[in-house]
Amino acid sequence: MTKEHAALEKRKIIDKFLMKLTKEDPQMYYASTYEVARSIHTMIKEHTNRLSVDDQALVRHMSVEEIQGLLGFHLK
């Protein structure tokens, strides 16, 4: 898998967790990017076993800062 493809796949996974997070806690929409990233990081750690093996490998070692960076990156 290329770096670009891996980054896109990570972004898709983060987006799924972001949708779940904002559905469960609508106030997170107004939280800082770091706070949202930290919450997503926690969710990933708690729900890793629900992801496919490939997805687990992609997100297993993601840091809060990496998630924060992906949240700030906008695809055109």
N, CA, C and O atoms as a GROMACS GRO file, in nm:
protein
  304
    1MET      N    1   0.085  -0.118   0.000
    1MET     CA    2   0.000   0.000   0.000
    1MET      C    3   0.089   0.123   0.000
    1MET      O    4   0.184   0.133   0.078
    2THR      N    5   0.058   0.216  -0.087
    2THR     CA    6   0.138   0.338  -0.094
    2THR      C    7   0.106   0.429   0.025
    2THR      O    8   0.003   0.412   0.091
    3LYS      N    9   0.194   0.524   0.050
    3LYS     CA   10   0.171   0.617   0.160
    3LYS      C   11   0.044   0.698   0.139
    3LYS      O   12  -0.031   0.725   0.233
    4GLU      N   13   0.020   0.737   0.013
    4GLU     CA   14  -0.099   0.817  -0.017
    4GLU      C   15  -0.226   0.736   0.006
    4GLU      O   16  -0.324   0.787   0.062
    5HIS      N   17  -0.224   0.611  -0.036
    5HIS     CA   18  -0.341   0.524  -0.016
    5HIS      C   19  -0.363   0.498   0.133
    5HIS      O   20  -0.477   0.500   0.180
    6ALA      N   21  -0.256   0.475   0.207
    6ALA     CA   22  -0.267   0.453   0.351
    6ALA      C   23  -0.325   0.576   0.420
    6ALA      O   24  -0.409   0.563   0.510
    7ALA      N   25  -0.281   0.694   0.379
    7ALA     CA   26  -0.333   0.817   0.438
    7ALA      C   27  -0.482   0.833   0.410
    7ALA      O   28  -0.557   0.875   0.498
    8LEU      N   29  -0.524   0.800   0.288
    8LEU     CA   30  -0.668   0.807   0.255
    8LEU      C   31  -0.749   0.708   0.336
    8LEU      O   32  -0.858   0.740   0.383
    9GLU      N   33  -0.696   0.589   0.353
    9GLU     CA   34  -0.766   0.487   0.432
    9GLU      C   35  -0.775   0.529   0.578
    9GLU      O   36  -0.878   0.510   0.642
   10LYS      N   37  -0.668   0.585   0.632
   10LYS     CA   38  -0.670   0.634   0.770
   10LYS      C   39  -0.776   0.742   0.783
   10LYS      O   40  -0.850   0.746   0.881
   11ARG      N   41  -0.782   0.831   0.684
   11ARG     CA   42  -0.879   0.940   0.688
   11ARG      C   43  -1.022   0.885   0.689
   11ARG      O   44  -1.108   0.936   0.761
   12LYS      N   45  -1.048   0.782   0.610
   12LYS     CA   46  -1.181   0.721   0.607
   12LYS      C   47  -1.218   0.663   0.743
   12LYS      O   48  -1.330   0.678   0.790
   13ILE      N   49  -1.121   0.597   0.806
   13ILE     CA   50  -1.145   0.538   0.938
   13ILE      C   51  -1.172   0.648   1.041
   13ILE      O   52  -1.265   0.639   1.121
   14ILE      N   53  -1.089   0.753   1.038
   14ILE     CA   54  -1.107   0.865   1.130
   14ILE      C   55  -1.243   0.930   1.108
   14ILE      O   56  -1.311   0.965   1.205
   15ASP      N   57  -1.284   0.947   0.983
   15ASP     CA   58  -1.414   1.006   0.953
   15ASP      C   59  -1.529   0.923   1.009
   15ASP      O   60  -1.627   0.978   1.058
   16LYS      N   61  -1.516   0.789   1.001
   16LYS     CA   62  -1.621   0.703   1.057
   16LYS      C   63  -1.632   0.723   1.209
   16LYS      O   64  -1.741   0.734   1.263
   17PHE      N   65  -1.516   0.728   1.275
   17PHE     CA   66  -1.518   0.750   1.419
   17PHE      C   67  -1.568   0.891   1.453
   17PHE      O   68  -1.635   0.910   1.554
   18LEU      N   69  -1.535   0.989   1.370
   18LEU     CA   70  -1.582   1.125   1.392
   18LEU      C   71  -1.734   1.133   1.382
   18LEU      O   72  -1.798   1.198   1.464
   19MET      N   73  -1.791   1.068   1.284
   19MET     CA   74  -1.938   1.066   1.270
   19MET      C   75  -2.002   1.002   1.392
   19MET      O   76  -2.103   1.051   1.443
   20LYS      N   77  -1.945   0.892   1.437
   20LYS     CA   78  -1.999   0.823   1.555
   20LYS      C   79  -1.987   0.912   1.678
   20LYS      O   80  -2.080   0.921   1.758
   21LEU      N   81  -1.874   0.978   1.692
   21LEU     CA   82  -1.850   1.065   1.807
   21LEU      C   83  -1.949   1.181   1.810
   21LEU      O   84  -2.009   1.209   1.914
   22THR      N   85  -1.967   1.249   1.698
   22THR     CA   86  -2.058   1.364   1.696
   22THR      C   87  -2.205   1.322   1.707
   22THR      O   88  -2.289   1.400   1.751
   23LYS      N   89  -2.235   1.199   1.667
   23LYS     CA   90  -2.371   1.148   1.685
   23LYS      C   91  -2.398   1.120   1.833
   23LYS      O   92  -2.506   1.150   1.884
   24GLU      N   93  -2.298   1.062   1.901
   24GLU     CA   94  -2.314   1.030   2.042
   24GLU      C   95  -2.306   1.156   2.131
   24GLU      O   96  -2.372   1.163   2.234
   25ASP      N   97  -2.225   1.252   2.089
   25ASP     CA   98  -2.206   1.374   2.168
   25ASP      C   99  -2.203   1.495   2.075
   25ASP      O  100  -2.095   1.539   2.035
   26PRO      N  101  -2.319   1.550   2.041
   26PRO     CA  102  -2.325   1.663   1.946
   26PRO      C  103  -2.242   1.784   1.990
   26PRO      O  104  -2.201   1.864   1.905
   27GLN      N  105  -2.217   1.800   2.118
   27GLN     CA  106  -2.138   1.914   2.165
   27GLN      C  107  -1.992   1.906   2.120
   27GLN      O  108  -1.921   2.007   2.123
   28MET      N  109  -1.946   1.789   2.079
   28MET     CA  110  -1.809   1.774   2.030
   28MET      C  111  -1.786   1.856   1.904
   28MET      O  112  -1.672   1.885   1.869
   29TYR      N  113  -1.893   1.894   1.837
   29TYR     CA  114  -1.881   1.979   1.719
   29TYR      C  115  -1.812   2.110   1.755
   29TYR      O  116  -1.742   2.169   1.672
   30TYR      N  117  -1.832   2.156   1.877
   30TYR     CA  118  -1.778   2.284   1.921
   30TYR      C  119  -1.645   2.270   1.996
   30TYR      O  120  -1.587   2.370   2.039
   31ALA      N  121  -1.597   2.148   2.013
   31ALA     CA  122  -1.473   2.124   2.086
   31ALA      C  123  -1.352   2.156   1.998
   31ALA      O  124  -1.363   2.165   1.876
   32SER      N  125  -1.238   2.171   2.062
   32SER     CA  126  -1.114   2.196   1.988
   32SER      C  127  -1.076   2.071   1.908
   32SER      O  128  -1.118   1.960   1.940
   33THR      N  129  -0.996   2.092   1.806
   33THR     CA  130  -0.951   1.979   1.724
   33THR      C  131  -0.875   1.878   1.809
   33THR      O  132  -0.889   1.757   1.790
   34TYR      N  133  -0.794   1.928   1.903
   34TYR     CA  134  -0.717   1.838   1.989
   34TYR      C  135  -0.811   1.753   2.075
   34TYR      O  136  -0.788   1.633   2.090
   35GLU      N  137  -0.914   1.814   2.130
   35GLU     CA  138  -1.009   1.741   2.214
   35GLU      C  139  -1.082   1.633   2.133
   35GLU      O  140  -1.101   1.521   2.180
   36VAL      N  141  -1.122   1.668   2.012
   36VAL     CA  142  -1.188   1.570   1.924
   36VAL      C  143  -1.091   1.458   1.890
   36VAL      O  144  -1.128   1.341   1.893
   37ALA      N  145  -0.968   1.493   1.856
   37ALA     CA  146  -0.866   1.392   1.822
   37ALA      C  147  -0.841   1.299   1.940
   37ALA      O  148  -0.828   1.178   1.922
   38ARG      N  149  -0.834   1.356   2.059
   38ARG     CA  150  -0.813   1.272   2.178
   38ARG      C  151  -0.930   1.176   2.199
   38ARG      O  152  -0.909   1.060   2.234
   39SER      N  153  -1.051   1.223   2.178
   39SER     CA  154  -1.169   1.136   2.192
   39SER      C  155  -1.170   1.026   2.086
   39SER      O  156  -1.203   0.912   2.116
   40ILE      N  157  -1.134   1.060   1.964
   40ILE     CA  158  -1.127   0.961   1.857
   40ILE      C  159  -1.018   0.859   1.887
   40ILE      O  160  -1.036   0.740   1.864
   41HIS      N  161  -0.905   0.905   1.937
   41HIS     CA  162  -0.795   0.816   1.973
   41HIS      C  163  -0.842   0.714   2.077
   41HIS      O  164  -0.813   0.595   2.066
   42THR      N  165  -0.914   0.761   2.176
   42THR     CA  166  -0.969   0.672   2.279
   42THR      C  167  -1.066   0.572   2.218
   42THR      O  168  -1.064   0.454   2.251
   43MET      N  169  -1.152   0.620   2.129
   43MET     CA  170  -1.249   0.530   2.063
   43MET      C  171  -1.178   0.424   1.981
   43MET      O  172  -1.218   0.307   1.983
   44ILE      N  173  -1.072   0.462   1.911
   44ILE     CA  174  -0.997   0.366   1.831
   44ILE      C  175  -0.939   0.258   1.922
   44ILE      O  176  -0.947   0.139   1.890
   45LYS      N  177  -0.881   0.300   2.034
   45LYS     CA  178  -0.821   0.204   2.127
   45LYS      C  179  -0.927   0.109   2.182
   45LYS      O  180  -0.900  -0.010   2.200
   46GLU      N  181  -1.046   0.160   2.209
   46GLU     CA  182  -1.153   0.078   2.266
   46GLU      C  183  -1.219  -0.014   2.163
   46GLU      O  184  -1.269  -0.120   2.199
   47HIS      N  185  -1.219   0.027   2.036
   47HIS     CA  186  -1.294  -0.047   1.934
   47HIS      C  187  -1.206  -0.106   1.824
   47HIS      O  188  -1.257  -0.142   1.718
   48THR      N  189  -1.077  -0.116   1.847
   48THR     CA  190  -0.987  -0.168   1.745
   48THR      C  191  -1.029  -0.306   1.698
   48THR      O  192  -1.020  -0.337   1.579
   49ASN      N  193  -1.074  -0.390   1.790
   49ASN     CA  194  -1.110  -0.527   1.754
   49ASN      C  195  -1.230  -0.534   1.661
   49ASN      O  196  -1.257  -0.640   1.605
   50ARG      N  197  -1.303  -0.426   1.644
   50ARG     CA  198  -1.418  -0.423   1.553
   50ARG      C  199  -1.378  -0.386   1.410
   50ARG      O  200  -1.460  -0.394   1.318
   51LEU      N  201  -1.252  -0.346   1.393
   51LEU     CA  202  -1.203  -0.310   1.260
   51LEU      C  203  -1.146  -0.432   1.190
   51LEU      O  204  -1.112  -0.531   1.254
   52SER      N  205  -1.135  -0.423   1.059
   52SER     CA  206  -1.071  -0.530   0.984
   52SER      C  207  -0.923  -0.535   1.022
   52SER      O  208  -0.870  -0.439   1.077
   53VAL      N  209  -0.859  -0.645   0.992
   53VAL     CA  210  -0.717  -0.661   1.025
   53VAL      C  211  -0.633  -0.553   0.957
   53VAL      O  212  -0.542  -0.497   1.019
   54ASP      N  213  -0.663  -0.522   0.832
   54ASP     CA  214  -0.590  -0.418   0.759
   54ASP      C  215  -0.610  -0.281   0.824
   54ASP      O  216  -0.514  -0.205   0.840
   55ASP      N  217  -0.734  -0.251   0.862
   55ASP     CA  218  -0.762  -0.123   0.926
   55ASP      C  219  -0.695  -0.115   1.063
   55ASP      O  220  -0.647  -0.009   1.102
   56GLN      N  221  -0.694  -0.226   1.134
   56GLN     CA  222  -0.627  -0.229   1.265
   56GLN      C  223  -0.480  -0.194   1.250
   56GLN      O  224  -0.425  -0.118   1.329
   57ALA      N  225  -0.417  -0.250   1.148
   57ALA     CA  226  -0.275  -0.224   1.125
   57ALA      C  227  -0.251  -0.077   1.093
   57ALA      O  228  -0.148  -0.021   1.131
   58LEU      N  229  -0.344  -0.014   1.024
   58LEU     CA  230  -0.329   0.128   0.988
   58LEU      C  231  -0.338   0.220   1.109
   58LEU      O  232  -0.261   0.316   1.119
   59VAL      N  233  -0.430   0.192   1.200
   59VAL     CA  234  -0.456   0.286   1.309
   59VAL      C  235  -0.395   0.247   1.443
   59VAL      O  236  -0.400   0.324   1.538
   60ARG      N  237  -0.338   0.129   1.451
   60ARG     CA  238  -0.288   0.077   1.579
   60ARG      C  239  -0.191   0.173   1.647
   60ARG      O  240  -0.198   0.190   1.769
   61HIS      N  241  -0.103   0.235   1.573
   61HIS     CA  242   0.001   0.318   1.632
   61HIS      C  243  -0.018   0.467   1.605
   61HIS      O  244   0.076   0.546   1.616
   62MET      N  245  -0.141   0.505   1.570
   62MET     CA  246  -0.167   0.647   1.545
   62MET      C  247  -0.165   0.724   1.677
   62MET      O  248  -0.216   0.677   1.779
   63SER      N  249  -0.106   0.841   1.672
   63SER     CA  250  -0.103   0.928   1.790
   63SER      C  251  -0.219   1.027   1.782
   63SER      O  252  -0.282   1.044   1.677
   64VAL      N  253  -0.245   1.092   1.894
   64VAL     CA  254  -0.348   1.196   1.897
   64VAL      C  255  -0.310   1.307   1.799
   64VAL      O  256  -0.396   1.362   1.730
   65GLU      N  257  -0.180   1.338   1.793
   65GLU     CA  258  -0.134   1.445   1.704
   65GLU      C  259  -0.155   1.409   1.557
   65GLU      O  260  -0.190   1.495   1.476
   66GLU      N  261  -0.134   1.282   1.522
   66GLU     CA  262  -0.157   1.239   1.383
   66GLU      C  263  -0.305   1.248   1.348
   66GLU      O  264  -0.341   1.291   1.238
   67ILE      N  265  -0.390   1.208   1.441
   67ILE     CA  266  -0.534   1.217   1.419
   67ILE      C  267  -0.574   1.364   1.404
   67ILE      O  268  -0.655   1.400   1.318
   68GLN      N  269  -0.516   1.448   1.488
   68GLN     CA  270  -0.544   1.591   1.481
   68GLN      C  271  -0.505   1.647   1.344
   68GLN      O  272  -0.578   1.727   1.286
   69GLY      N  273  -0.391   1.604   1.293
   69GLY     CA  274  -0.347   1.647   1.161
   69GLY      C  275  -0.442   1.603   1.052
   69GLY      O  276  -0.472   1.680   0.960
   70LEU      N  277  -0.490   1.480   1.062
   70LEU     CA  278  -0.585   1.430   0.962
   70LEU      C  279  -0.718   1.504   0.969
   70LEU      O  280  -0.782   1.528   0.866
   71LEU      N  281  -0.759   1.540   1.089
   71LEU     CA  282  -0.884   1.616   1.104
   71LEU      C  283  -0.872   1.755   1.042
   71LEU      O  284  -0.971   1.810   0.994
   72GLY      N  285  -0.753   1.810   1.044
   72GLY     CA  286  -0.733   1.944   0.990
   72GLY      C  287  -0.708   1.945   0.841
   72GLY      O  288  -0.705   2.051   0.779
   73PHE      N  289  -0.690   1.827   0.782
   73PHE     CA  290  -0.663   1.815   0.640
   73PHE      C  291  -0.794   1.803   0.564
   73PHE      O  292  -0.874   1.713   0.593
   74HIS      N  293  -0.817   1.890   0.469
   74HIS     CA  294  -0.941   1.888   0.392
   74HIS      C  295  -0.915   1.834   0.252
   74HIS      O  296  -0.828   1.884   0.181
   75LEU      N  297  -0.991   1.733   0.214
   75LEU     CA  298  -0.982   1.678   0.079
   75LEU      C  299  -1.066   1.764  -0.014
   75LEU      O  300  -1.173   1.811   0.024
   76LYS      N  301  -1.016   1.785  -0.134
   76LYS     CA  302  -1.091   1.864  -0.232
   76LYS      C  303  -1.169   1.774  -0.323
   76LYS      O  304  -1.238   1.822  -0.413
   0.00000   0.00000   0.00000
